Amino acid sequence: MKKTSDFIFIAVIGLLAANTIFQSIWYGNVLSLNNYVGFVLWIIITVLRFSNNQYRRYGLTILLFLSTLNIANLTVGSISFNAFYGDIESISVNPIMLLILIIYYIINEKTVKKELRRIFFPSEEEKQSEHQMQIDFYYRKFENCGNEELKNIIINKEQYPMPAQIALDKLSETRGYNL
């Protein structure tokens, strides 16, 4: 994400948090647990953004999302739109933080789309790596089995997922089973 714009958003959110603290002291407003969660997350995200941590790019997005849903509230009181359904707790959206989130998305659209694609639609190489990790996991798991137990597992290998079946085939070749 664009580093300069991230610092601008962190500063704007910091100003909202400072305004909330000022109004709670000056006017005696009581802060909720959501406010404290928001303040702590803002501090953590500010430190992460200045550090060389690998998660620094995701923190601001997470904070904006949580603030939009009023889980981490950085504003005074509760400015929100609520939706109810029966006995389910209301879901509220903070319009100020939603606007900031939309602006953040517009500025960082290419990067956000790229990251979402990377998270939800892994590349072929990542899929193959994951598949090989699963095969290795099952190979190590079945390698510790005794001969009779392994023979029974190989006979019923259709009950196991595909990576386990591949690992069982490798093990049967290694141990010389012709089942």
C-alpha positions in Angstrom: 0.0 0.0 0.0 1.2 3.5 -0.6 3.3 4.4 2.3 2.6 8.2 2.3 -1.1 7.7 2.1 -1.0 5.2 4.9 0.7 7.8 7.2 -2.0 10.3 6.2 -4.7 7.8 7.1 -3.0 6.9 10.4 -2.8 10.6 11.2 -6.5 11.2 10.5 -7.5 8.3 12.6 -5.1 9.5 15.3 -6.8 12.9 15.2 -10.2 11.2 15.6 -8.8 9.2 18.5 -7.3 12.3 20.1 -10.6 14.2 19.6 -12.4 11.3 21.4 -10.0 11.4 24.3 -10.2 15.2 24.5 -14.0 15.1 24.6 -14.1 12.4 27.2 -11.9 14.4 29.5 -13.3 17.9 28.7 -17.0 16.9 28.7 -16.9 13.9 30.9 -18.0 11.4 28.2 -17.5 7.8 29.3 -15.4 5.7 26.9 -16.5 2.2 26.0 -14.5 -0.9 25.7 -14.7 -0.5 21.9 -12.9 2.9 22.3 -10.1 1.4 24.2 -9.8 -1.4 21.7 -9.6 1.2 18.9 -6.9 3.2 20.8 -4.7 0.1 21.4 -5.1 -1.1 17.8 -4.2 2.4 16.5 -1.0 2.4 18.6 -0.1 -1.1 17.5 -0.7 -0.2 13.8 1.3 3.0 14.1 4.2 1.1 15.6 3.9 -1.7 12.9 3.8 0.9 10.1 7.0 2.5 11.3 8.7 -0.9 11.8 9.8 -3.3 9.2 7.2 -5.9 10.2 5.8 -8.1 7.4 2.2 -7.4 8.6 2.5 -3.6 8.5 0.5 -3.4 5.2 -2.5 -5.2 6.6 -2.9 -3.4 10.0 -4.4 -0.2 8.7 -6.9 -2.1 6.5 -8.0 -4.2 9.5 -8.3 -1.2 11.8 -10.5 0.6 9.2 -12.7 -2.4 8.7 -13.1 -3.0 12.5 -13.8 0.7 13.0 -16.4 0.7 10.2 -18.2 -2.1 12.1 -17.8 -0.2 15.4 -15.8 -3.1 16.9 -12.9 -0.7 17.4 -14.6 2.7 17.9 -12.4 5.7 17.4 -15.1 8.4 17.5 -17.1 9.9 20.4 -20.3 8.1 21.1 -21.8 5.8 18.5 -22.6 7.3 15.2 -24.1 4.3 13.3 -26.7 2.8 11.1 -28.2 -0.3 12.6 -29.8 -3.4 11.1 -31.8 -5.7 13.3 -33.2 -9.2 12.7 -35.2 -10.8 15.5 -33.2 -11.6 18.6 -29.8 -11.2 16.8 -27.7 -8.3 18.1 -27.7 -5.3 15.9 -25.0 -4.8 13.3 -23.9 -1.2 13.2 -21.8 0.7 10.6 -20.0 3.9 11.4 -20.5 6.2 8.4 -17.4 8.3 9.1 -15.1 5.3 9.2 -16.9 3.8 6.2 -16.2 7.0 4.2 -12.5 6.8 5.3 -12.4 3.1 4.3 -13.9 3.9 0.9 -11.3 6.7 0.3 -8.5 4.3 1.4 -9.8 1.7 -1.1 -10.0 4.2 -3.9 -6.4 5.4 -3.3 -5.0 1.9 -2.9 -7.3 0.1 -5.3 -4.7 -1.8 -7.4 -2.8 -3.0 -4.3 -5.9 -4.0 -2.4 -7.2 -6.0 -5.4 -3.8 -7.7 -5.8 -3.7 -8.6 -2.2 -7.3 -9.9 -2.1 -6.5 -12.0 -5.2 -3.4 -13.4 -3.6 -5.3 -14.3 -0.4 -8.4 -15.8 -1.9 -7.1 -17.1 -5.3 -3.6 -18.6 -4.8 -1.3 -19.1 -7.7 -0.8 -22.6 -9.3 2.7 -22.7 -7.7 1.2 -22.1 -4.2 -1.5 -24.7 -4.8 1.1 -27.3 -5.8 3.3 -26.4 -2.8 0.3 -26.8 -0.5 -0.6 -30.1 -2.1 3.0 -31.4 -1.6 3.0 -30.3 2.0 -0.2 -32.3 2.6 1.4 -35.4 0.9 4.5 -35.0 3.1 2.3 -34.7 6.2 0.5 -37.9 5.4 3.7 -39.7 4.5 5.3 -38.8 7.8 2.1 -39.8 9.6 1.7 -43.2 7.9 5.5 -43.9 8.0 5.2 -44.4 11.8 2.6 -47.1 11.4 3.5 -50.8 11.9 3.5 -53.2 9.0 0.1 -54.8 9.7 -1.6 -51.4 10.5 -0.2 -49.9 7.3 -1.4 -52.9 5.2 -4.9 -52.3 6.6 -4.7 -48.6 5.8 -3.5 -49.3 2.3 -6.3 -51.8 1.7 -8.9 -49.1 2.7 -7.0 -46.1 1.2 -10.1 -44.9 -0.7 -11.5 -43.7 2.7 -8.6 -41.1 2.9 -8.2 -37.8 1.0 -6.2 -37.8 -2.3 -2.9 -36.5 -0.7 -3.1 -39.3 1.8 -3.7 -41.9 -1.0 -0.6 -40.6 -2.9 1.5 -40.8 0.3 0.2 -44.4 0.9 1.2 -45.3 -2.7 4.7 -44.0 -2.1 4.9 -45.9 1.2 3.7 -49.1 -0.3 6.4 -48.8 -3.0 9.0 -48.0 -0.4 8.1 -51.0 1.8 7.5 -53.3 -1.2 3.8 -54.0 -0.7 2.0 -55.3 -3.7 -1.6 -54.8 -2.6 
